[in-house]
Amino acid sequence: MTTVTTEIETTRKLLQAADTDIAAFFDFFTEDCVFRMGNNDPVIGKSAIQSWVAKYLTSVASMRHEIIEEWSEGNVAALRVEVTYTLQNGESFTLPAVTRTRVEHNKVTEYLIFMDPSPVTSDTMQ
């Protein structure tokens, strides 16, 4: 029997919000949250994260996360996902990723994304 932890539930809801309501996505973060995607420098603080994500998603029309595998221990959850991006130009592709989320009091204090975002960021992050 698999036990779903609060950390996994919070991370599932975080990903669902990323797919459907980006404002709700940011509501999951604490004011001093640490966010990092791939080899980019860490981004600290909800406001800085919002700015970084807005720039990252410039060319993205929509995205959808499919959860493949889940794991948690203590206040940390890791989800292996496939993320399907649809760009503004209509191009669509799926990238593998792992997210690692630290949750305290149902809020995300650290969110690390392990993936190669270069197909999404080809022009937007330079």
N, C-alpha and C positions, 0 to 999 in steps of 0.2 A: 504494500500500500504506500502511495506517495503522499507525503504531507506537504501542503502548500503553505509556506510561511508568509507572514506579513510582508517581508522583504520582497518575495517573489510577486505577491499580489500588487504591491506598490510599483514594482518595475514593470509588470504587465500593463498596469493602468498608465504609467508614464509613456510606454511605447504606443499604446492606443491613442493617447492624447497627441503624441507626435504625428500620428497618421490623420487625426480628425480635427484637432482643435489646438493649434500651437500655443495659444494664450494659456490654456489649461495645462499644457506641457510645462510651461515655466512656473506655474503655481506649485509644482511638486518640489522645487528647489528651495533650499534655505538661502538666506541672504548672503552667506559666505561659502556657498557650495563651490567645489572644485570640479571642473569639467575639462575633459581632454579627449580629443579624437585623434586616433592614429599617432603619428609622430609630431603633431602640432604641439606648441607650448600649452601648458595648462592655462585655463581661463578661470579666474576666481571672482565670484560674486554674481548674483542673479542678473544684474544689469549688464555686466560685461558678457555673460553667457548669451543673453538675448541679442546683443549686438553681433556677436560672433556667429550665432546660428542664423540670424537674418542674412548675413553676408554669405554664409555657406549655402543657404537655400535659394539664393537669387535666381538660379536657373531651373529650380525644381517646381513643377506644377503640383505634384503629389508624391507621396511615398506610402508604402505599406510594409509593415514588419510581420513576418511569419516566424513564430517561435518554434524552434526545432528541439531544443533541449534546455532544461532548467536545473539550477543547483543553488543551494544556499547553505550558509553556515554562519551562526551568530547574526550580526546585523548586515551581512553582505549577501547579495544575490548575483548570480551570473547567468545570463541567458545567451544561448547560441541562436542566432537569428539569420534569416535571409531578408534583405531589405530590397524591395522593388521600387525603384525611382522612375518616375515619368517626368521628363524634362519639359520645359516650356515649348521646345521645338517638336514635341511629340515622341522623341526617342525614349525608349524604355529599356531598362536593364536591371538585373538582380545581382546584389553583392552579398557575400557572406560577411558576418560580423559576430563579435561577442561583446556584450555589454556587461560591465561590472559596476554594480550599484551599492553604495553604502547608505543605509537607511537608519535614521534616528527619529523616533516619535512620528513615524509615517511621512517623514520629509527626507528628501535626497540631499545628503551632505557631500557626496562624491559620486561622480558619474563618469566612467571611463569607457570609451568605445574603441575597440580594437578592430580596425578595418583599414583597407586602402581606399580613401575617399577620392582618389585622383580622377576617376571617371565623372564625378559630380563637380569637382572643383577646377576643372581644366582651365577655366578663365576667371573664376570668381574670387579665388583666394590669393591671387598674386599681387 
